[in-house]
Amino acid sequence: MKKYQLGEFEEVVMLTVGVLYKDAYGVSIKKEIESRLKRKVSVGALQSALKRLEDKDYLKSFEGEATEERAGRPKKYFQITALGKKAMEYSKSTRDELWNAIPKVAWNVKFN
């Protein structure tokens, strides 16, 4: 069922936008993911994911104040939309259902 479509990296990006809340912009999102997940994130992959999430209406962006350190360019901030929240809740509930459906005995398997 394609009710809400979130890839693994998209889900990580959405969660990170939520964690950063009002400070969620490209560089801060990249740093947070790299710090928490101990994995490198390319700027291109992150920008592509952010664009896809905006196209799906899961995120919305807005420009902040222009700063001298950015040569007068404003930062582009991201926020989770109501539809994005529903997609995240759907993804979490689906994963939780799958985790809860694993029989306890399956965790007792020993490999030689």
Secondary structure, 3 states (H helix, E strand, C coil): CCCCCCCHHHHHHHHHHHHHHHHCEHHHHHHHHHHHHCCCCCHHHHHHHHHHHHHCCCEEEEEEEECHHHCCCEEEEEEECHHHHHHHHHHHHHHHHHHHHCCHHHHHCCCC
